[in-house]
Amino acid sequence: MRALATLIVLCLSACAVPTKQDVAQQWVGRNITEAVSEFGPPQFVTPLPGGITIYTWEQQYGSSTAISRATCRKGLHVNAQWQIVDASQLSESLLCK
């Protein structure tokens, strides 16, 4: 019975996890300063050839000994004018926003 409940939760969570499209729809066209204001300083800033910089925020839920552990990683791709032009998202949990 417990295994069935776990399976149901996993199936439901797969439907509601944020996607790259969700993040892009919310952020593309906005200025990176808005994201920094909302999320705080990014954990990683990665300049790419061609003038794009990826700002990455990462959150982990649960501990290394927890049964359930999740990583949520959001990347915003920013051009030289500080405008968000694309996004990436790694979501393993409903806790990701």
C-alpha positions as CSV (number, residue, x, y, z in Angstrom):
1,M,0.0,0.0,0.0
2,R,2.8,2.4,0.9
3,A,4.5,1.7,-2.5
4,L,1.3,2.5,-4.3
5,A,0.9,5.8,-2.5
6,T,4.5,6.7,-3.4
7,L,3.9,5.8,-7.0
8,I,0.8,8.1,-7.1
9,V,2.7,11.0,-5.6
10,L,5.5,10.6,-8.1
11,C,3.1,10.5,-11.0
12,L,1.3,13.6,-9.9
13,S,4.5,15.4,-9.2
14,A,5.7,14.8,-12.7
15,C,2.8,16.8,-14.1
16,A,3.4,19.9,-11.9
17,V,7.2,20.3,-12.0
18,P,8.2,23.6,-13.6
19,T,9.7,23.3,-17.1
20,K,12.1,25.4,-19.2
21,Q,9.1,26.8,-21.0
22,D,7.5,27.9,-17.7
23,V,10.7,29.7,-16.7
24,A,11.2,31.3,-20.1
25,Q,7.6,32.5,-20.2
26,Q,8.0,34.2,-16.9
27,W,11.4,35.8,-17.5
28,V,12.3,36.2,-21.2
29,G,12.3,39.9,-22.1
30,R,12.9,41.1,-18.5
31,N,16.0,42.7,-17.1
32,I,18.3,40.4,-15.1
33,T,18.2,42.9,-12.2
34,E,14.6,41.8,-11.6
35,A,15.6,38.2,-11.2
36,V,18.5,39.1,-8.9
37,S,16.0,41.2,-6.8
38,E,13.6,38.2,-6.6
39,F,16.1,35.3,-6.1
40,G,19.1,37.0,-4.6
41,P,22.6,36.7,-6.0
42,P,23.1,33.7,-8.4
43,Q,25.3,30.8,-7.3
44,F,27.0,30.7,-10.7
45,V,27.6,33.3,-13.4
46,T,28.9,31.7,-16.7
47,P,30.0,33.9,-19.6
48,L,29.6,32.2,-23.0
49,P,31.0,33.1,-26.4
50,G,28.8,35.5,-28.3
51,G,28.0,37.8,-25.4
52,I,25.5,35.6,-23.5
53,T,25.9,35.0,-19.8
54,I,24.1,32.4,-17.8
55,Y,23.0,33.3,-14.3
56,T,22.2,30.1,-12.3
57,W,20.4,29.7,-9.0
58,E,20.3,26.4,-7.3
59,Q,18.3,25.2,-4.3
60,Q,18.5,21.8,-2.6
61,Y,15.7,20.4,-0.5
62,G,16.3,17.6,2.0
63,S,19.6,16.5,3.5
64,S,22.2,14.0,2.3
65,T,20.6,11.4,4.6
66,A,17.0,12.2,3.7
67,I,14.9,9.7,1.9
68,S,13.7,12.4,-0.5
69,R,16.2,14.9,-1.8
70,A,15.6,17.4,-4.6
71,T,17.7,19.8,-6.6
72,C,16.1,22.8,-8.3
73,R,18.3,24.7,-10.7
74,K,17.2,27.7,-12.8
75,G,19.4,29.4,-15.4
76,L,18.6,32.7,-17.1
77,H,20.5,33.5,-20.3
78,V,21.3,37.2,-20.5
79,N,22.6,39.3,-23.4
80,A,25.0,42.2,-23.3
81,Q,22.1,44.6,-22.7
82,W,21.2,42.7,-19.5
83,Q,18.0,41.4,-21.1
84,I,16.9,37.8,-20.4
85,V,16.8,36.0,-23.8
86,D,16.3,32.3,-22.8
87,A,16.1,30.1,-19.7
88,S,16.9,26.6,-18.5
89,Q,15.4,24.6,-15.7
90,L,16.3,21.4,-13.9
91,S,13.5,20.4,-11.6
92,E,13.2,17.2,-9.6
93,S,10.5,18.2,-7.2
94,L,7.2,20.0,-6.7
95,L,9.2,22.3,-4.3
96,C,10.8,23.9,-7.4
97,K,9.4,27.3,-8.4
